[in-house]
Amino acid sequence: MTISYTFTLLSVVLFITAILAIIDAVTRLRGRRGVGVLAVVELIAAILLILTQFVVITGFLGSSLILEIILGVALLLLLLFRGGVHRGFAAITVIALVLDIALILFTLGWLKIPGFN
């Protein structure tokens, strides 16, 4: 039995976005001020976003578009309510948010770059 996965540029961007969101969520969970609920939502959405590339998840959260939107809203709210994160980690949040918005636009078909999607 052979297991194979084809990496496309869009899937690499998805993995980078999810990994940055996981790093951001973990640093926010270790922070002192309270944005813990949003960080947990961000962590769950990022992990499920990675899992949708390998496993079929049924139900409402099975769509990668829904998870990208949830992750984008969580990242935006975390930018507004900074919590106990230093300025350097705010850059990780901004990068993850920009990549997530690009993923949403690619998924909806509103952004097309030849050779990318």
C-alpha positions as CSV (number, residue, x, y, z in Angstrom):
1,M,0.0,0.0,0.0
2,T,1.4,3.3,-1.1
3,I,0.4,6.6,0.5
4,S,1.1,9.7,-1.5
5,Y,0.3,13.4,-1.3
6,T,0.9,16.0,-4.0
7,F,2.1,19.3,-2.6
8,T,0.8,22.2,-4.5
9,L,1.7,25.8,-3.8
10,L,-1.7,26.4,-2.4
11,S,-1.4,23.5,0.1
12,V,2.1,24.8,1.2
13,V,0.5,28.2,1.9
14,L,-2.2,26.5,3.8
15,F,0.3,24.6,5.9
16,I,2.3,27.7,6.6
17,T,-0.8,29.6,7.6
18,A,-1.9,26.8,10.0
19,I,1.5,26.4,11.5
20,L,1.9,30.2,12.2
21,A,-1.6,30.1,13.7
22,I,-0.7,27.2,16.0
23,I,2.5,29.0,17.1
24,D,0.5,32.2,17.7
25,A,-2.2,30.3,19.7
26,V,0.3,28.5,21.9
27,T,2.2,31.7,22.7
28,R,-1.1,33.4,23.6
29,L,-2.2,30.5,25.8
30,R,1.1,30.9,27.7
31,G,0.5,34.7,28.1
32,R,-0.8,36.2,31.2
33,R,-3.8,38.3,30.1
34,G,-7.1,36.8,29.0
35,V,-7.6,35.9,25.4
36,G,-7.5,32.2,26.2
37,V,-10.9,31.4,24.6
38,L,-9.9,33.0,21.3
39,A,-6.5,31.3,21.3
40,V,-8.2,27.9,21.9
41,V,-10.6,28.6,18.9
42,E,-7.6,29.6,16.8
43,L,-5.7,26.4,17.8
44,I,-8.6,24.1,17.1
45,A,-9.3,25.7,13.7
46,A,-5.7,25.6,12.7
47,I,-5.3,21.9,13.6
48,L,-8.6,21.0,11.8
49,L,-7.4,23.0,8.8
50,I,-4.3,20.8,8.5
51,L,-6.3,17.6,9.1
52,T,-8.7,18.5,6.2
53,Q,-5.8,18.0,3.8
54,F,-5.3,14.4,4.9
55,V,-8.6,13.2,6.4
56,V,-12.2,13.6,5.3
57,I,-14.0,15.4,8.1
58,T,-17.8,15.3,7.7
59,G,-20.2,17.9,9.1
60,F,-20.2,21.6,9.3
61,L,-16.5,22.0,10.1
62,G,-15.4,19.6,7.3
63,S,-15.1,22.4,4.7
64,S,-11.8,24.1,4.6
65,L,-13.5,27.3,3.6
66,I,-15.5,27.3,6.9
67,L,-12.3,26.6,8.9
68,E,-10.4,29.4,7.0
69,I,-13.2,31.9,7.8
70,I,-13.2,30.8,11.5
71,L,-9.4,31.1,11.7
72,G,-9.5,34.5,10.0
73,V,-12.1,35.9,12.4
74,A,-10.2,34.5,15.4
75,L,-6.9,36.0,14.1
76,L,-8.6,39.4,13.5
77,L,-10.2,39.4,17.0
78,L,-6.8,38.4,18.5
79,L,-5.2,41.4,16.8
80,L,-7.9,43.7,18.3
81,F,-7.6,42.2,21.8
82,R,-3.8,41.8,22.0
83,G,-3.5,40.0,25.3
84,G,-0.1,39.2,26.7
85,V,1.8,39.0,23.4
86,H,4.9,41.0,22.6
87,R,5.2,43.0,19.4
88,G,7.2,40.4,17.7
89,F,4.5,37.8,18.0
90,A,1.9,40.3,16.7
91,A,3.8,40.1,13.4
92,I,3.1,36.4,13.4
93,T,-0.6,37.1,13.8
94,V,-0.5,39.6,11.0
95,I,1.3,37.3,8.6
96,A,-1.1,34.4,9.4
97,L,-4.1,36.7,8.9
98,V,-2.8,37.9,5.5
99,L,-2.1,34.4,4.3
100,D,-5.5,33.2,5.6
101,I,-7.3,36.0,3.7
102,A,-5.4,35.0,0.6
103,L,-6.5,31.4,1.1
104,I,-10.1,32.5,1.4
105,L,-9.9,34.5,-1.8
106,F,-8.3,31.6,-3.6
107,T,-10.9,29.1,-2.3
108,L,-13.8,31.4,-3.4
109,G,-12.2,31.9,-6.8
110,W,-12.0,35.7,-6.4
111,L,-8.2,35.7,-6.7
112,K,-6.5,33.9,-9.5
113,I,-2.8,33.8,-10.1
114,P,-1.6,31.6,-13.0
115,G,0.3,28.6,-11.8
116,F,-0.7,29.1,-8.2
117,N,-4.2,27.7,-8.1
